């Protein structure tokens, strides 16, 4: 029985999303499938993907270039929030999902579709991110997930597709599952499913092995305006160019690799390999600039906000009212986060070696131990007496 007549399908050109096209039409009675491939700066030529969708039976094949939107409206917000899921992963893949969900919903409205679809399985995080994001943007739109329900193995899916003229992979497919965009790459599956297996160099693309990195350090100066990165080494750059150039610069020095066991939304653990060279360094630099320009209570309180913000992104709740409320707090804190951070790149390490801001609240004549010291040392005694008074009273009561 058909669940919808016209469907917009998130399309990658892979086996699952290609098979989804004839499956939706022949098994679920869909009359028209429109595919949508999102260009988020992954560096792939999307014209062949667009043409493949038409060969697989799509009535229309859309390609949306949303790279700049991806950086400005998603990545930069995450940088301002210093988001690191489980204190390690800067959410390069997770951040793409709410944007793709929005593109699907917009296309469904434009073309009069009554449903959208994706090729996610039932074990991953992306099904949650797509489904929840779509229902937040348009709760009346149906969401179809054929690969979550068809019960076919990869081999069976290939055989099913061949019946409808979908060519099977010419060469043996990679054992890895890879997702890529401008912000980074995520790699899983195959031999990586054994937590004791060291990732082979073949899984990496954006970062060099330490043995192949330069033998001399390189310095980069990153400029921020109100929390947003705007320049590299004094050159003002657009959002996409800045991320792209910094990826190359940082990756050349072997910086940006993450190998972690993470907790998926659906309750299972997975072993993930990430490459996020620019994003990791930008968060590191941004957090350091905040330490120079924000008061102690704001930076300390903001850490809890950042953890919650990262969880919301990872768990598919980008369009939740809580994230929007947290944005208001974060945006206000960024008003003074303007300045420059100097970073030394060398052999897999990005070390902050300098920082400067016109909004700095670091006061040299109070911090110095030299002759210019303006701090009133005598005032410390009274401060300590008052500060420690509750502890002193408590100690007397328990030791009396």
C-alpha positions as CSV (number, residue, x, y, z in Angstrom):
1,X,0.0,0.0,0.0
2,X,1.4,3.4,-0.9
3,X,2.2,5.7,1.9
4,X,2.6,8.8,-0.3
5,X,2.3,9.8,-3.9
6,X,5.2,12.3,-4.3
7,X,8.3,12.0,-2.3
8,X,11.5,14.0,-1.9
9,X,14.4,11.6,-1.2
10,X,17.7,12.6,0.4
11,X,20.2,11.2,-2.2
12,X,23.9,10.4,-1.9
13,X,24.3,8.2,-5.0
14,X,25.2,5.1,-2.9
15,X,23.6,1.7,-3.1
16,X,21.0,2.3,-0.4
17,X,19.6,5.6,-1.6
18,X,19.7,4.4,-5.2
19,X,17.7,1.3,-4.4
20,X,15.3,3.4,-2.4
21,X,14.0,5.0,-5.7
22,X,12.6,1.8,-7.3
23,X,11.7,0.4,-3.9
24,X,9.5,3.4,-3.0
25,X,7.7,3.1,-6.3
26,X,7.3,-0.7,-6.6
27,X,6.9,-1.7,-3.0
28,X,5.2,1.3,-1.4
29,X,3.3,2.7,-4.4
30,X,5.0,6.1,-4.6
31,X,4.2,7.6,-8.0
32,X,7.0,10.2,-8.2
33,X,10.4,10.3,-6.5
34,X,12.4,13.6,-6.5
35,X,15.9,13.2,-5.3
36,X,17.9,15.9,-3.5
37,X,21.7,15.8,-3.1
38,X,23.2,18.4,-0.8
39,X,26.6,20.0,-1.6
40,X,28.1,20.8,1.8
41,X,31.6,21.2,0.5
42,X,32.5,17.5,0.4
43,X,34.6,18.1,-2.7
44,X,32.7,15.6,-4.9
45,X,31.5,16.1,-8.4
46,X,27.7,15.9,-8.0
47,X,26.8,16.0,-11.6
48,X,27.2,12.2,-12.0
49,X,25.2,11.7,-8.8
50,X,22.5,13.9,-10.3
51,X,22.4,11.9,-13.5
52,X,22.5,8.6,-11.7
53,X,19.3,9.5,-9.8
54,X,17.5,10.0,-13.1
55,X,18.7,6.6,-14.4
56,X,17.4,5.0,-11.3
57,X,13.9,6.3,-11.9
58,X,13.7,9.8,-10.3
59,X,11.4,12.2,-12.1
60,X,13.7,15.1,-11.0
61,X,17.2,15.2,-9.5
62,X,18.1,18.3,-7.4
63,X,21.5,19.4,-6.3
64,X,21.6,22.2,-3.6
65,X,24.8,24.0,-2.9
66,X,24.4,24.9,0.8
67,X,28.1,25.1,1.8
68,X,28.1,28.7,2.9
69,X,24.9,28.3,4.8
70,X,26.4,25.2,6.4
71,X,29.4,27.2,7.7
72,X,27.7,30.4,8.6
73,X,24.5,29.2,10.2
74,X,25.6,25.9,11.6
75,X,29.3,25.5,12.0
76,X,30.0,29.0,13.3
77,X,27.2,28.7,15.9
78,X,28.8,25.5,17.1
79,X,32.2,27.2,17.3
80,X,30.7,30.0,19.4
81,X,29.4,27.3,21.7
82,X,32.7,25.4,21.8
83,X,30.7,22.2,21.1
84,X,32.5,18.9,21.6
85,X,30.3,15.8,22.1
86,X,31.7,13.8,25.0
87,X,34.5,16.4,25.2
88,X,36.1,15.1,21.9
89,X,34.0,15.2,18.8
90,X,33.2,18.6,17.2
91,X,30.1,17.3,15.5
92,X,31.1,17.8,11.9
93,X,28.7,15.2,10.6
94,X,25.9,15.8,13.0
95,X,25.8,19.5,12.1
96,X,25.0,18.7,8.5
97,X,21.8,16.7,9.3
98,X,19.5,19.6,10.4
99,X,20.5,21.5,7.3
100,X,19.7,18.6,5.0
101,X,16.4,18.1,6.8
102,X,15.6,21.7,6.1
103,X,16.5,21.4,2.4
104,X,14.2,18.3,2.2
105,X,11.3,20.1,3.8
106,X,11.8,23.2,1.6
107,X,11.9,21.0,-1.6
108,X,8.8,19.1,-0.5
109,X,6.9,22.4,-0.1
110,X,8.2,23.7,-3.5
111,X,7.3,20.6,-5.4
112,X,4.1,19.7,-3.6
113,X,5.4,16.5,-2.1
114,X,3.5,14.8,0.7
115,X,6.5,13.0,2.1
116,X,10.2,13.0,2.4
117,X,12.5,10.0,2.6
118,X,16.1,9.0,3.6
119,X,18.2,5.9,3.4
120,X,19.2,5.6,7.0
121,X,19.2,2.3,8.8
122,X,17.7,1.6,12.2
123,X,21.0,1.5,14.1
124,X,22.5,4.9,13.5
125,X,22.1,8.5,14.7
126,X,21.2,10.0,11.4
127,X,17.7,8.5,11.3
128,X,16.9,10.3,14.6
129,X,18.4,13.6,13.3
130,X,16.5,13.5,10.0
131,X,13.2,12.4,11.5
132,X,13.1,14.8,14.4
133,X,14.4,17.7,12.3
134,X,11.8,17.2,9.7
135,X,9.0,16.8,12.2
136,X,10.1,20.0,13.9
137,X,10.1,21.9,10.6
138,X,6.8,20.4,9.3
139,X,5.0,18.0,11.6
140,X,2.4,17.3,8.9
141,X,5.0,15.9,6.5
142,X,5.4,12.1,6.3
143,X,8.9,10.7,6.8
144,X,9.7,7.4,4.9
145,X,12.7,5.3,5.8
146,X,12.8,2.3,3.4
147,X,16.2,1.0,4.5
148,X,15.0,0.9,8.1
149,X,12.2,-1.4,7.1
150,X,13.1,-3.5,4.1
151,X,15.3,-6.0,6.0
152,X,17.7,-6.6,3.1
153,X,21.4,-7.1,3.4
154,X,23.7,-5.0,1.3
155,X,24.1,-7.9,-1.2
156,X,20.3,-8.3,-1.3
157,X,19.8,-4.6,-1.9
158,X,22.3,-4.7,-4.8
159,X,20.5,-7.6,-6.3
160,X,17.1,-5.8,-5.9
161,X,18.5,-2.7,-7.6
162,X,19.9,-4.8,-10.5
163,X,16.4,-5.9,-11.3
164,X,15.6,-2.3,-12.1
165,X,18.7,-1.5,-14.0
166,X,20.7,-0.1,-11.2
167,X,24.3,-1.0,-11.8
168,X,26.1,-2.8,-9.0
169,X,29.5,-1.5,-7.7
170,X,32.1,-2.2,-10.4
171,X,34.8,-2.9,-7.8
172,X,34.8,-4.4,-4.4
173,X,33.3,-1.8,-2.2
174,X,35.3,-0.3,0.7
175,X,34.6,-2.0,4.1
176,X,34.3,1.4,5.6
177,X,31.2,3.7,6.0
178,X,32.4,7.2,5.2
179,X,30.6,10.5,5.5
180,X,32.3,13.7,4.3
181,X,31.7,17.5,4.2
182,X,33.7,20.7,4.4
183,X,34.0,20.3,8.2
184,X,35.4,16.8,8.2
185,X,35.1,13.1,7.6
186,X,33.7,10.3,9.7
187,X,34.8,6.7,9.2
188,X,33.3,3.5,10.7
189,X,32.6,-0.2,10.1
190,X,34.8,-2.9,8.7
191,X,37.9,-3.7,10.7
192,X,37.4,-0.6,12.8
193,X,34.6,-2.4,14.6
194,X,37.3,-4.1,16.7
195,X,38.2,-1.5,19.3
196,X,41.7,-2.9,19.4
197,X,42.4,-2.5,15.7
198,X,44.6,0.5,14.9
199,X,43.2,2.5,12.1
200,X,45.2,2.0,8.9
201,X,46.5,5.1,7.1
202,X,44.1,4.4,4.2
203,X,41.1,5.6,6.3
204,X,42.6,9.2,6.5
205,X,42.4,11.8,3.8
206,X,42.4,15.2,5.3
207,X,45.3,14.7,7.7
208,X,48.9,13.5,7.2
209,X,50.6,10.8,9.3
210,X,53.0,12.3,11.8
211,X,55.9,10.7,9.9
212,X,54.9,12.7,6.8
213,X,54.5,16.1,8.4
214,X,57.0,19.0,8.1
215,X,60.0,18.9,10.3
216,X,59.6,22.7,11.1
217,X,56.8,24.2,13.0
218,X,54.4,26.6,11.3
219,X,52.5,29.5,12.9
220,X,48.9,30.6,12.1
221,X,47.1,33.6,13.5
222,X,43.3,33.3,13.6
223,X,41.2,36.5,13.8
224,X,37.7,36.5,15.4
225,X,35.0,39.1,15.4
226,X,32.3,38.6,18.1
227,X,33.1,34.9,18.2
228,X,33.2,34.3,14.5
229,X,36.5,33.4,12.7
230,X,37.1,36.0,10.0
231,X,40.8,35.9,9.1
232,X,43.9,33.8,8.8
233,X,47.3,35.4,9.2
234,X,45.7,38.8,8.7
235,X,43.9,38.0,5.5
236,X,40.1,38.5,5.7
237,X,38.4,35.4,4.3
238,X,34.8,34.3,3.6
239,X,33.4,31.5,5.7
240,X,34.0,28.7,3.2
241,X,37.5,29.8,2.2
242,X,38.6,30.2,5.8
243,X,37.5,26.6,6.7
244,X,39.0,25.2,3.5
245,X,42.4,26.9,3.9
246,X,42.6,26.1,7.6
247,X,41.8,22.4,6.9
248,X,44.8,22.2,4.5
249,X,47.1,24.1,6.8
250,X,46.3,22.1,9.9
251,X,45.9,18.7,8.3
252,X,49.4,19.1,6.7
253,X,50.8,18.9,10.3
254,X,48.8,15.8,11.2
255,X,46.3,17.6,13.4
256,X,42.6,16.8,13.7
257,X,42.4,13.0,14.0
258,X,40.0,11.5,16.6
259,X,39.6,7.8,17.4
260,X,36.8,7.3,20.0
261,X,34.2,5.0,21.4
262,X,31.0,7.1,21.5
263,X,27.5,6.7,22.8
264,X,24.9,6.7,20.0
265,X,21.5,8.1,20.5
266,X,19.9,4.7,20.1
267,X,21.7,3.3,23.1
268,X,24.6,1.4,21.5
269,X,28.3,2.3,21.5
270,X,30.2,2.7,18.2
271,X,33.8,3.1,17.3
272,X,34.3,6.2,15.2
273,X,37.2,7.8,13.4
274,X,37.0,11.5,12.7
275,X,39.1,14.0,10.8
276,X,38.2,17.6,11.7
277,X,41.4,19.6,11.4
278,X,40.0,23.2,11.1
279,X,37.0,22.7,13.4
280,X,39.1,21.4,16.3
281,X,41.6,24.2,16.0
282,X,38.9,26.9,15.7
283,X,37.2,25.7,18.8
284,X,40.5,25.6,20.7
285,X,41.4,29.1,19.6
286,X,37.9,30.4,20.3
287,X,37.8,29.1,23.8
288,X,41.2,30.6,24.5
289,X,40.0,34.0,23.2
290,X,37.0,33.8,25.5
291,X,39.4,33.3,28.5
292,X,41.0,36.6,27.6
293,X,37.8,38.6,27.1
294,X,35.0,37.2,29.3
295,X,34.7,37.2,33.1
296,X,35.3,34.1,35.1
297,X,31.7,33.5,36.0
298,X,30.6,33.6,32.4
299,X,33.2,31.3,31.1
300,X,32.7,28.8,33.9
301,X,28.9,28.9,33.6
302,X,29.1,28.6,29.8
303,X,30.9,25.2,30.1
304,X,27.6,23.6,31.1
305,X,25.7,25.4,28.4
306,X,28.3,24.1,25.8
307,X,27.9,20.5,27.0
308,X,24.1,20.7,26.6
309,X,24.4,22.4,23.3
310,X,26.6,19.6,21.9
311,X,24.2,17.0,23.2
312,X,21.3,18.7,21.5
313,X,23.2,18.7,18.1
314,X,24.2,15.1,18.5
315,X,20.8,13.9,19.5
316,X,19.0,15.6,16.5
317,X,17.4,18.5,18.5
318,X,18.9,21.4,16.5
319,X,15.4,22.8,16.0
320,X,14.4,22.4,19.6
321,X,13.2,25.5,21.6
322,X,16.0,24.8,24.2
323,X,18.7,25.2,21.5
324,X,17.2,28.4,20.4
325,X,17.1,29.7,24.0
326,X,20.7,28.7,24.5
327,X,21.6,30.6,21.3
328,X,20.4,33.8,22.9
329,X,22.7,33.3,25.9
330,X,25.7,32.4,23.7
331,X,25.1,35.3,21.2
332,X,25.2,37.7,24.1
333,X,28.4,36.3,25.5
334,X,30.1,36.8,22.1
335,X,29.8,40.5,21.9
336,X,33.3,41.0,23.3
337,X,35.0,37.9,21.8
338,X,37.0,39.8,19.2
339,X,40.8,39.4,18.8
340,X,43.5,37.2,17.5
341,X,45.0,33.8,18.6
342,X,48.4,32.7,17.5
343,X,48.9,28.9,17.2
344,X,52.0,26.8,16.6
345,X,51.4,23.7,14.4
346,X,53.9,20.9,14.7
347,X,53.9,17.1,14.6
348,X,50.2,16.6,15.4
349,X,50.0,19.4,18.0
350,X,48.3,22.7,17.8
351,X,49.6,24.8,20.7
352,X,48.3,28.3,21.5
353,X,51.3,30.5,22.0
354,X,49.8,34.0,21.9
355,X,46.6,36.0,22.1
356,X,45.5,39.6,21.7
357,X,42.3,41.6,22.0
358,X,41.2,45.2,22.4
359,X,38.6,43.8,24.8
360,X,41.1,41.9,26.9
361,X,40.4,42.0,30.7
362,X,43.8,40.6,31.4
363,X,45.6,43.4,33.4
364,X,49.4,43.3,33.3
365,X,49.9,45.7,36.2
366,X,47.7,43.5,38.4
367,X,49.1,40.1,37.1
368,X,52.8,41.0,37.2
369,X,55.2,40.0,40.0
370,X,57.6,42.7,38.9
371,X,58.2,46.3,40.1
372,X,55.1,47.5,38.2
373,X,52.8,45.4,40.5
374,X,49.7,47.5,41.4
375,X,47.9,44.7,43.3
376,X,47.2,45.6,47.0
377,X,48.7,42.6,48.8
378,X,47.5,43.8,52.2
379,X,43.9,43.5,51.0
380,X,44.4,39.8,50.6
381,X,44.5,39.0,54.3
382,X,41.0,40.4,54.9
383,X,39.6,38.8,51.8
384,X,41.0,35.4,52.9
385,X,39.5,35.8,56.4
386,X,36.0,36.5,55.0
387,X,36.3,33.9,52.2
388,X,37.4,31.1,54.6
389,X,35.0,32.1,57.5
390,X,32.4,29.4,56.7
391,X,35.1,26.7,56.5
392,X,36.6,27.9,59.8
393,X,33.2,27.9,61.6
394,X,32.4,24.4,60.2
395,X,35.8,23.1,61.3
396,X,35.4,24.4,64.9
397,X,31.9,22.7,65.1
398,X,33.1,19.3,64.0
399,X,36.2,19.3,66.1
400,X,34.8,20.7,69.3
